[in-house]
């Protein structure tokens, strides 16, 4: 486990997705964010409901918006799958099972109201859990188990209430038939 005083790094990428360096995670997101590696994970329970989370109000980018189950950044030398297990535990205190690649080539750039830029190659995964979430307050303000079809309708009707990556990922997951676990 990472010490609270240890610096976390993200992997910087060139335009083709090749690693070219690293940057301090705490300062990588700015008005001129370099392209870097991330991931998104959508977690289902045994009833087929999809876990959505509301980002903590203390988050630097998109505070308070509803989003996918959790996201993160693999560190240098860490696989995306290892980062998924680490962030599931850190953000939601859950164990994830049956992790599957869903949108391996997802990439986006978005600017929030404060001017912070997300600029990520961000493969998307699905997973399941039997755990009851117990979110970290600095990551998640609240969570909800949503019917995937109702969530697609909500995102379509009110995209401004959701993270830009969720508004892009959810329709692609639905089109690929990946919202039925």
Beta strands, then each sheet from edge to edge (+ up, - down):
strand 1: 9-13
strand 2: 19-24
strand 3: 36-44
strand 4: 50-55
strand 5: 66-67
strand 6: 70-72
strand 7: 97-103
strand 8: 107-111
strand 9: 117-128
strand 10: 140-146
sheet 1: 1+ 2-
sheet 2: 6+ 3- 9- 7+
sheet 3: 6+ 3- 9- 8+
sheet 4: 5+ 4- 10+
end
